[in-house]
Amino acid sequence: MDSFPDLATLSDQELKNLIRDLVKEENEVSYRRRILHGHIDILRAELVARLRKSVDAGESPISEADVHRLTEVLAAKGSPPVEADDD
């Protein structure tokens, strides 16, 4: 992130340009955030639909692996470890 300029040294036009640029950047970030939230909503809806379908077919929505992991977490004294991304 760029350092913030010394505002006393900027002209009125430079201040206006800086405001314009930052508003434009904020709008771009906000747009990207809304797109990401939309994708998350779509993925969650798909997951819920799949879970409902498996429950309707008589399957348990909780797997044996889920129960095992929950047992490990509850038996631990602290919070579960954070898994590192493989990126």
N, C-alpha and C positions, 0 to 999 in steps of 0.2 A: 504494500500500500504506500502511496506517495505521502511524503510529509506534508503537513498542512502549511500553506504559505503564510507569510507575515502579512496579515490583512491591512495593516497601516500603510504598507508600501504599494498596494494595488490601487489602480484607478477605478473609477465607477464602472467603466466598461469591462475591465478585467474581472471585477466582482460579479457583474451580470453574466459574463461568459462562464465563470466558474460555477455559478448557480445553475445556469442552463445545462452545463455539462454534467453536473452531479444529479440533477433531476432526470436527465436522459438516462444516465447510468442506473439510477434507482428504478426507473420504469422498466428497463431491460431486465434487471434482477427480479423485479416483482413478476414480470411476465414469465420468466423462466421458472420461478417458484410455483406459479399457478399451473403451469404445464406439468411440473413434477407432481404436484398434488393430484392433478387429474389422473396421471399414470398410476399413482399409488391407489387411488380410489378404484380404478378399473381392476388392478391386480387383486385388491382385497375382495371386490365383488366376485371375481372369478374363484378365489379361494373359498369364499362362503358358499358359492354355488356347488363347488366340488364336494365340500364337506356335507352339505345338505343331501347331495346325491348319494354319497357313501352311507350316510345315516339312513336314508330311505331304502337303501339296498340291504340294510341290516348290519352294516359294519359299524364298529365303534369309531367315533371321531378322534379318540385318543389311542395312539399306538402303544405297544409294549415298550418301545424305545422312549416314548414320551414319559411313561410312568417311571421307567428306570432313571431317566435323567432328573425328573422331579424328585425322586427319592434321594439321589445324590446331592442335589441342591439343598433339600431340606435337612439332610444329615450333616451338611457342612456347617462350620461355625461362622463363616463369613459369606459375603456375596459371591456368586459364581464368577469364575475367571472370565475376563474379556478375551474373546477369540480374535486373533490377528487376521486381517484380510490377506489373501494370497495374491494381491496385486503386485 
